[in-house]
């Protein structure tokens, strides 16, 4: 019996363990919207063309500009012009610009290395047709050079000017710049040590050494939108009042027509405001991805039923000393503008908490808004913006949560680039994202929105560079599926079109890649951009429904057979193709059965349900086997040593059942009720009349223990 109870408890605890594991698995699945990729390709499976510049020293490459034919690349002492199709360098357009010996030697005296004391080209912009401006680090003394295009198509030097506040000192520093309305806006550092961060447009700049405006920022991108320039960056949060420090993601803006304030504020921004970017997994205790690493440019597109929106995709990560998590969040420019129109944060003194500032105390006109002439603003407005540049509300993620989360000890997201609004065969449009990591991978992702939220499907995970190589930039090319991947020491033209590597219709449709479709006539997975007619293309980006592969193109004999038309309410049963009067779906039993088998085999939960059912069945079989085994082989002898046996016997006696007193052979037992009798005489040790006595035939008194029920 003890063995049986032990077996029961073991089975019980094992079932509880399975229930808890299943619960945690469901929780993790809810926390991680994507756990895998449709395709995983190693370095040897990826076709690429490599450009290394000089192979002996670090180049710190950066893409400065590109068009449909060329890519302009900044490197170590050289400005490269490459063909965007085959990466052949146009040597005649190369510009070489090393630092002078004087600047090089001075850099070495200041304690920098030989590699530091070079001129790394960081900035390029065109102030007017035929004019070109290039800026470089110039051995830790930033310098800009003007060029003018001559009649032969080459550029001649047309002067130099100081690049402090425009170009970084260190080629590895996170800086950004944008040229808009004939003005260059830059976000970088303005001193040798990197301790003076600045958002600059000559002559306006942010306050110097003011932690409430900029506190050790890392700038990632800048974009013009409407009357403002928006800057995305991460910085140490001054409003965080707990022990230690934390880094928050920010978006800041300045007016394009800001001309500074009156008097001593003539070279300071009067419109600088900033707000926090919220990228978190919602819940009672949200999990935050606080450190923004990159953003895309503004993407205009249709998402769900809310009409056209202007969105910005961003890659955000957890801190380096935390769980290795990365996420992609999307921000709506309308939400950003709404936050900038909200309440300001206010700190009464150095040790006070940051609280919302009363709207009644905000001066008019509202600080941070564009005005006709900022130099005519009252002093109160200018002083207010210096101490209240932070907004109270945070900018929410557009779809309510990240569209993609990855938790990995191997890599984190570093950069994102978007191929916007790629059209499919059923006239839907989807954004394709290329996400770079810090270990040489590029994820090809499609964002699939619906009415309220969105999910990202990872089409392929591609190892395009050796392990440990961090990707700094990703740029698109005119040819779909081909991208430019930029690292510190090399640039690659990578082909991520995987259509031709898929051999069946079900695999092609299951990819959910807007670039790929199954050609039912050619029996091949093809790139949509290469086909001349889409009438035979099978594609389902939104659901990846492989049952659509049951459709076959009509043959000549099929044209003579009259077939019914397709009902409107059953259109989802057929693939997204254009059907003429002669082209109708023709499904045979074999093909339909094959499609059903593929759909069942493709369900990701089927294997999970089978495993759970098998475990429960094994538990039941084990329990029954143990029960009957113990009953078959247990001993017939009563368990006299079992606990509470004596009490059990008395309970039986009180119920009138005397079977438990059945004597053994050759022994007699006198069954007499407990009575009190004056005969025979009582023994001295049993003179207590308050006790219950059992008197046998030989006159022996037997003491009976009381049992209370």
Secondary structure, DSSP 8 states (H G I E B T S, - for coil): -HHHHHHHHHHHHHHHHHHHHHHHHHHHHHH-S----SEEE-GGGSEEEEE-SSSSS----EEEEE-SSEEEEE-BSEEEEEETTT--B-GGG-EE----HHHHHHHHHTT--TTTSS-BEEEEE-SSTTEEEEEE-TTTS-EEEEEEE-TTS-EEEEEEEE-TTTS-SSTTS--EEEEETTEEEEEEE-STTS--EEEEETTEE--TT-TTT-SS-EEEEEEEETTEEEEEEEEE-TT--SSS--EEEEEEEEETT----SGGGTTB-SS-EEEEB--EE-STT-EE--EEEEE---EEEE-TTS-EEEEEEEEEE--TTS--EEEEEEEEHHHHHHHHTS-BEEESSTTS-EEE--GGGS-SS-TTS--S-GGGS-HHHHHHHHH--BBSS-B--TTSS-SEEEE-SS--EEEEEEEEEEE-TTS-EEEEEEEEETTSEEEEEEEEE-SS-EEEEEEEEEE-S-TT----EEEE-SSTTEEEEE-SS-EEEEE---GGG--SHHHHHHT--TTEEEETTTTEEEEGGG-S--TTEE--TTT--GGGGG-----TGGGGS------GGGGGGS-S----SS------HHHHHHHHHHHHHH-TTHHHHHHHHHHHHHHHHHHHHHHHHHHHHS-SS--TTSTTHHHHHHHHHHTT--GGG---TT-----------S-S---GGG--TTS-EEE-TTS-EEE------
